[in-house]
Amino acid sequence: MRALVTVPSRRASDGRSRASRRGVLGAHEEWRGFSPLVDAKAAGKLLGVPHTWLLAQARAGRIPHHRLGHYVRFNVEDLARWLRDTRLGPGEQLRRGPLR
């Protein structure tokens, strides 16, 4: 009968094998351009508005947001783009439909 002999694999200094460490680094490369999402309170502080107003605007579909189950999250880059797109210059008014 033969005995089963196991040979320990070479490990990186952090305890993970080189293959698994490569996988983690590869995943990191995919997320390089990713900007994290923030909640309504953090986004409200950035914009200088109450988080309740921000949530109401998201609910009405007037501001870019992400729904993750019952959570509402905001991308800071999307908010910056939204601010640029909705900026009014001198003498400009918000373009709305005809008043009734």
MARBA-3410 file (N, C-alpha, C, O; in Angstrom, 1 decimal):
100
0.8,-1.2,0.0,0.0,0.0,0.0,0.9,1.2,0.0,1.9,1.3,0.7 ~ 0.5,2.2,-0.8,1.3,3.5,-0.9,0.7,4.5,0.1,-0.5,4.5,0.3 ~ 1.6,5.3,0.6,1.2,6.4,1.4,1.0,7.7,0.6,1.8,7.9,-0.3 ~ 0.0,8.4,0.9,-0.2,9.7,0.2,0.6,10.8,0.8,0.6,11.0,2.0 ~ 1.4,11.4,0.0,2.3,12.4,0.5,1.8,13.8,-0.1,1.6,13.9,-1.3
1.6,14.8,0.8,1.2,16.1,0.3,2.4,17.0,0.4,3.2,17.0,1.3 ~ 2.5,17.8,-0.7,3.6,18.8,-0.7,2.9,20.2,-0.5,2.0,20.6,-1.3 ~ 3.4,21.0,0.5,2.8,22.3,0.7,3.1,23.2,-0.5,4.2,23.2,-1.1 ~ 2.1,24.0,-0.9,2.3,24.9,-2.0,3.0,26.1,-1.5,3.1,26.4,-0.4 ~ 3.7,26.7,-2.5,4.4,27.9,-2.2,3.4,29.1,-1.9,2.5,29.2,-2.7
3.6,29.8,-0.9,2.7,30.8,-0.5,3.4,32.2,-0.6,4.6,32.3,-0.4 ~ 2.6,33.2,-1.0,3.1,34.6,-1.0,3.3,35.0,0.5,2.8,34.3,1.4 ~ 3.9,36.1,0.7,4.2,36.6,2.0,2.9,36.9,2.8,3.0,36.8,4.1 ~ 1.8,37.1,2.2,0.6,37.4,2.9,-0.3,36.2,3.2,-1.4,36.3,3.7 ~ 0.3,35.0,2.8,-0.4,33.7,3.1,-1.3,33.2,2.0,-1.7,32.1,2.1
-1.5,34.0,1.0,-2.3,33.5,-0.2,-1.3,32.9,-1.2,-0.2,33.3,-1.3 ~ -1.9,32.0,-2.0,-1.0,31.4,-3.0,-0.9,32.4,-4.1,-1.6,33.4,-4.2 ~ 0.1,32.3,-5.0,0.4,33.2,-6.0,-0.8,33.3,-7.0,-1.1,34.4,-7.4 ~ -1.4,32.2,-7.3,-2.6,32.2,-8.2,-3.7,33.0,-7.6,-4.3,33.8,-8.3 ~ -4.0,32.8,-6.3,-5.2,33.6,-5.8,-4.8,35.0,-5.6,-5.7,35.9,-5.8
-3.5,35.4,-5.4,-3.1,36.8,-5.3,-3.3,37.4,-6.7,-3.7,38.6,-6.8 ~ -2.9,36.7,-7.7,-3.1,37.2,-9.1,-4.5,37.5,-9.4,-4.8,38.5,-10.0 ~ -5.4,36.6,-8.9,-6.8,36.8,-9.2,-7.4,38.1,-8.5,-8.2,38.8,-9.1 ~ -6.9,38.3,-7.3,-7.3,39.5,-6.6,-6.8,40.8,-7.3,-7.5,41.7,-7.4 ~ -5.6,40.7,-7.7,-5.0,41.9,-8.4,-5.7,42.1,-9.8,-6.0,43.2,-10.2
-6.1,41.0,-10.4,-6.8,41.1,-11.7,-8.2,41.8,-11.5,-8.6,42.6,-12.2 ~ -8.9,41.4,-10.4,-10.2,42.0,-10.1,-10.0,43.4,-9.7,-10.9,44.3,-10.1 ~ -8.9,43.8,-9.1,-8.7,45.2,-8.7,-8.5,46.0,-10.0,-9.0,47.2,-10.1 ~ -7.8,45.5,-11.0,-7.6,46.2,-12.2,-9.0,46.5,-12.9,-9.1,47.5,-13.5 ~ -9.9,45.6,-12.8,-11.2,45.8,-13.4,-12.0,46.9,-12.8,-12.8,47.6,-13.5
-11.8,47.2,-11.5,-12.5,48.2,-10.8,-11.8,49.5,-10.7,-12.2,50.4,-9.9 ~ -10.7,49.6,-11.4,-9.9,50.9,-11.4,-10.7,52.1,-11.6,-10.5,53.1,-10.9 ~ -11.6,52.1,-12.6,-12.4,53.3,-12.9,-13.7,53.4,-12.1,-14.5,54.3,-12.4 ~ -13.9,52.6,-11.2,-15.1,52.6,-10.4,-15.1,53.6,-9.3,-14.1,53.7,-8.6 ~ -16.1,54.4,-9.2,-16.2,55.4,-8.1,-17.3,54.8,-7.1,-18.3,54.4,-7.5
-17.0,54.9,-5.8,-17.9,54.3,-4.9,-19.2,55.1,-4.8,-19.3,56.2,-5.1 ~ -20.2,54.3,-4.4,-21.5,54.9,-4.2,-21.7,55.5,-2.8,-21.1,54.9,-1.8 ~ -22.4,56.5,-2.6,-22.6,57.1,-1.3,-24.1,57.1,-1.0,-25.0,57.1,-1.9 ~ -24.4,57.2,0.3,-25.9,57.2,0.7,-26.4,58.7,0.6,-25.6,59.6,0.3 ~ -27.7,58.8,0.9,-28.3,60.1,0.7,-27.8,61.2,1.7,-27.7,62.3,1.3
-27.4,60.8,2.9,-26.9,61.8,3.8,-25.5,62.3,3.4,-25.3,63.5,3.4 ~ -24.7,61.4,2.9,-23.3,61.9,2.4,-23.5,62.7,1.1,-22.8,63.7,1.0 ~ -24.4,62.3,0.2,-24.6,63.0,-1.0,-25.3,64.4,-0.7,-24.9,65.4,-1.3 ~ -26.2,64.4,0.3,-26.8,65.7,0.7,-25.8,66.7,1.2,-25.9,67.9,1.0 ~ -24.8,66.2,2.0,-23.8,67.0,2.5,-22.9,67.6,1.4,-22.5,68.7,1.4
-22.6,66.7,0.4,-21.8,67.2,-0.7,-22.5,68.3,-1.5,-21.9,69.3,-1.9 ~ -23.8,68.1,-1.7,-24.6,69.1,-2.5,-25.1,70.3,-1.6,-25.5,71.3,-2.2 ~ -25.1,70.1,-0.3,-25.6,71.2,0.5,-27.1,71.2,0.6,-27.7,72.3,0.7 ~ -27.7,70.1,0.5,-29.2,70.0,0.6,-29.6,68.9,1.6,-28.8,68.0,1.9 ~ -30.8,68.9,2.1,-31.2,67.9,3.0,-31.3,66.5,2.3,-31.7,66.5,1.1
-31.0,65.5,3.0,-31.0,64.2,2.4,-32.5,63.8,2.1,-32.7,63.0,1.1 ~ -33.5,64.3,2.8,-34.9,64.0,2.4,-35.2,64.6,1.1,-36.0,64.0,0.3 ~ -34.7,65.8,0.8,-35.0,66.4,-0.6,-34.4,65.5,-1.6,-35.0,65.3,-2.7 ~ -33.1,65.1,-1.4,-32.4,64.3,-2.4,-33.2,63.0,-2.6,-33.3,62.5,-3.8 ~ -33.7,62.3,-1.6,-34.4,61.1,-1.7,-35.7,61.3,-2.5,-36.1,60.5,-3.3
-36.4,62.5,-2.3,-37.6,62.8,-3.0,-37.3,63.0,-4.5,-38.1,62.6,-5.3 ~ -36.2,63.7,-4.8,-35.8,63.9,-6.2,-35.5,62.5,-6.9,-35.8,62.3,-8.0 ~ -34.8,61.7,-6.1,-34.5,60.3,-6.7,-35.8,59.6,-6.9,-36.0,58.9,-8.0 ~ -36.7,59.6,-6.0,-38.0,58.9,-6.1,-38.8,59.4,-7.3,-39.5,58.7,-8.0 ~ -38.7,60.7,-7.6,-39.4,61.3,-8.8,-38.6,61.1,-10.1,-39.1,61.5,-11.1
-37.4,60.6,-10.0,-36.6,60.3,-11.2,-35.9,61.6,-11.7,-35.6,61.6,-12.9 ~ -35.7,62.6,-10.9,-35.1,63.8,-11.4,-33.6,63.9,-11.1,-33.0,64.8,-11.6 ~ -33.0,63.0,-10.4,-31.6,63.0,-10.1,-31.1,61.6,-10.3,-31.8,60.6,-9.9 ~ -29.9,61.4,-10.8,-29.3,60.1,-11.0,-29.1,59.3,-9.7,-28.5,59.9,-8.8 ~ -29.5,58.1,-9.7,-29.3,57.3,-8.5,-29.4,55.8,-8.8,-29.7,55.4,-9.9
-29.0,55.0,-7.8,-29.1,53.5,-8.0,-29.9,53.0,-6.9,-29.8,53.4,-5.7 ~ -30.8,52.1,-7.2,-31.6,51.3,-6.2,-31.0,50.0,-6.0,-30.8,49.2,-7.0 ~ -30.6,49.7,-4.8,-30.0,48.4,-4.5,-30.9,47.8,-3.4,-30.7,47.9,-2.2 ~ -32.0,47.1,-3.9,-33.0,46.6,-3.0,-33.7,47.8,-2.4,-34.3,48.6,-3.2 ~ -33.8,48.0,-1.1,-34.5,49.1,-0.6,-33.5,50.3,-0.3,-33.9,51.3,0.2
-32.2,50.1,-0.6,-31.2,51.1,-0.5,-31.2,52.0,-1.7,-31.3,51.6,-2.8 ~ -31.0,53.3,-1.5,-30.8,54.3,-2.6,-29.4,54.8,-2.4,-29.0,55.3,-1.4 ~ -28.6,54.7,-3.5,-27.2,55.2,-3.4,-26.9,56.1,-4.6,-27.6,56.0,-5.7 ~ -26.0,57.0,-4.4,-25.6,58.0,-5.4,-24.2,57.9,-5.8,-23.3,57.6,-5.0 ~ -23.9,58.0,-7.1,-22.5,58.0,-7.6,-22.1,59.5,-7.7,-22.8,60.3,-8.3
-21.0,59.8,-7.0,-20.5,61.2,-6.9,-20.2,61.8,-8.3,-20.5,63.0,-8.5 ~ -19.7,61.0,-9.2,-19.4,61.5,-10.6,-20.7,61.8,-11.3,-20.8,62.8,-12.1 ~ -21.7,61.0,-11.1,-23.1,61.2,-11.7,-23.7,62.5,-11.2,-24.3,63.3,-12.0 ~ -23.5,62.7,-9.9,-24.1,64.0,-9.3,-23.3,65.2,-9.8,-24.0,66.2,-10.1 ~ -22.0,65.1,-10.0,-21.2,66.2,-10.5,-21.7,66.5,-12.0,-21.8,67.7,-12.3
-21.9,65.5,-12.8,-22.4,65.7,-14.1,-23.8,66.3,-14.2,-24.1,67.1,-15.0 ~ -24.6,65.8,-13.3,-26.0,66.3,-13.2,-26.0,67.8,-12.8,-26.7,68.6,-13.4 ~ -25.1,68.2,-11.9,-25.0,69.6,-11.5,-24.5,70.4,-12.7,-25.1,71.5,-12.9 ~ -23.6,70.0,-13.5,-23.1,70.7,-14.6,-24.2,70.9,-15.7,-24.4,71.9,-16.3 ~ -25.0,69.8,-15.9,-26.0,69.8,-16.9,-27.2,70.6,-16.5,-27.9,71.1,-17.4
-27.5,70.8,-15.2,-28.6,71.6,-14.8,-28.3,73.0,-14.3,-29.1,73.7,-13.8 ~ -27.0,73.4,-14.5,-26.6,74.7,-14.2,-27.3,75.8,-15.0,-27.4,75.7,-16.2 ~ -27.7,76.9,-14.4,-28.3,78.0,-15.0,-27.4,79.2,-15.0,-26.8,79.5,-14.0 ~ -27.2,79.8,-16.2,-26.3,81.0,-16.3,-27.1,82.2,-16.0,-28.3,82.2,-15.7 ~ -26.4,83.4,-16.1,-27.1,84.7,-15.8,-28.3,84.9,-16.8,-28.2,84.7,-18.0
-29.4,85.2,-16.2,-30.6,85.5,-17.0,-31.4,84.3,-17.5,-32.4,84.4,-18.1 ~ -30.8,83.1,-17.3,-31.5,81.9,-17.7,-32.6,81.5,-16.7,-32.4,81.7,-15.5 ~ -33.6,80.9,-17.1,-34.6,80.3,-16.3,-34.7,78.8,-16.6,-34.5,78.4,-17.7 ~ -35.2,78.1,-15.6,-35.4,76.7,-15.8,-36.5,76.6,-16.8,-37.6,77.2,-16.7 ~ -36.2,75.8,-17.8,-37.2,75.6,-18.9,-38.2,74.5,-18.5,-38.0,73.4,-18.4
-39.4,75.0,-18.3,-40.6,74.2,-18.0,-41.6,74.3,-19.0,-41.5,75.1,-19.9 ~ -42.6,73.4,-19.0,-43.7,73.5,-19.9,-44.5,74.8,-19.7,-44.2,75.5,-18.7 ~ -45.5,75.0,-20.5,-46.3,76.2,-20.4,-47.0,76.2,-19.1,-47.5,75.2,-18.6 ~ -47.2,77.4,-18.5,-47.9,77.5,-17.3,-49.4,77.5,-17.6,-49.8,78.0,-18.6 ~ -50.2,76.9,-16.7,-51.6,76.8,-16.9,-52.4,77.5,-15.9,-53.6,77.6,-15.9
END
